[in-house]
Amino acid sequence: MQEIILKLWRNDDAQDWSLEINGLRYEHVSAQTLEDLAEAALSVAENSLMEAAARQPH
């Protein structure tokens, strides 16, 4: 199992976002960048799980 911990903050004054993915923090990002970073984290986790499954004896 691969865990993804995602925390989001809306910066109302700056009209942007901050987020933390598995302890790595990104400040003042756009909504599109937020989406891209979350998608990348999901892709990394998915690839890790697929590689682990491929190494398992069948």
VEXLOZA-665859 format. One record per residue (C-alpha): residue in three letters; x, y negated, z negated. Coordinates in steps of 0.25 Angstrom, whole numbers. Layout:
BEGIN
<rec code="ala" east="X" north="Y" up="Z"/>
...
This chain:
BEGIN
<rec code="met" east="0" north="0" up="0"/>
<rec code="gln" east="5" north="-14" up="3"/>
<rec code="glu" east="0" north="-26" up="-5"/>
<rec code="ile" east="-2" north="-40" up="0"/>
<rec code="ile" east="-4" north="-51" up="-10"/>
<rec code="leu" east="-9" north="-63" up="-4"/>
<rec code="lys" east="-12" north="-76" up="-11"/>
<rec code="leu" east="-18" north="-89" up="-4"/>
<rec code="trp" east="-18" north="-103" up="-9"/>
<rec code="arg" east="-25" north="-114" up="-1"/>
<rec code="asn" east="-18" north="-128" up="-2"/>
<rec code="asp" east="-30" north="-138" up="0"/>
<rec code="asp" east="-21" north="-150" up="0"/>
<rec code="ala" east="-12" north="-145" up="11"/>
<rec code="gln" east="-23" north="-137" up="18"/>
<rec code="asp" east="-15" north="-125" up="19"/>
<rec code="trp" east="-12" north="-112" up="12"/>
<rec code="ser" east="-2" north="-105" up="3"/>
<rec code="leu" east="-1" north="-90" up="2"/>
<rec code="glu" east="7" north="-79" up="-5"/>
<rec code="ile" east="9" north="-65" up="1"/>
<rec code="asn" east="15" north="-55" up="-8"/>
<rec code="gly" east="23" north="-66" up="-16"/>
<rec code="leu" east="28" north="-74" up="-4"/>
<rec code="arg" east="21" north="-88" up="-4"/>
<rec code="tyr" east="18" north="-96" up="8"/>
<rec code="glu" east="15" north="-111" up="6"/>
<rec code="his" east="6" north="-121" up="14"/>
<rec code="val" east="3" north="-112" up="26"/>
<rec code="ser" east="-8" north="-113" up="36"/>
<rec code="ala" east="-20" north="-104" up="36"/>
<rec code="gln" east="-14" north="-97" up="49"/>
<rec code="thr" east="-1" north="-95" up="42"/>
<rec code="leu" east="-8" north="-89" up="30"/>
<rec code="glu" east="-15" north="-79" up="39"/>
<rec code="asp" east="-3" north="-76" up="46"/>
<rec code="leu" east="5" north="-73" up="33"/>
<rec code="ala" east="-6" north="-64" up="28"/>
<rec code="glu" east="-7" north="-57" up="41"/>
<rec code="ala" east="8" north="-55" up="41"/>
<rec code="ala" east="8" north="-49" up="26"/>
<rec code="leu" east="-3" north="-40" up="30"/>
<rec code="ser" east="5" north="-35" up="42"/>
<rec code="val" east="17" north="-32" up="34"/>
<rec code="ala" east="9" north="-24" up="24"/>
<rec code="glu" east="2" north="-16" up="35"/>
<rec code="asn" east="16" north="-13" up="42"/>
<rec code="ser" east="22" north="-9" up="28"/>
<rec code="leu" east="10" north="1" up="26"/>
<rec code="met" east="11" north="6" up="40"/>
<rec code="glu" east="26" north="9" up="39"/>
<rec code="ala" east="24" north="15" up="25"/>
<rec code="ala" east="13" north="24" up="31"/>
<rec code="ala" east="22" north="28" up="43"/>
<rec code="arg" east="33" north="33" up="33"/>
<rec code="gln" east="23" north="42" up="25"/>
<rec code="pro" east="24" north="57" up="29"/>
<rec code="his" east="11" north="62" up="36"/>
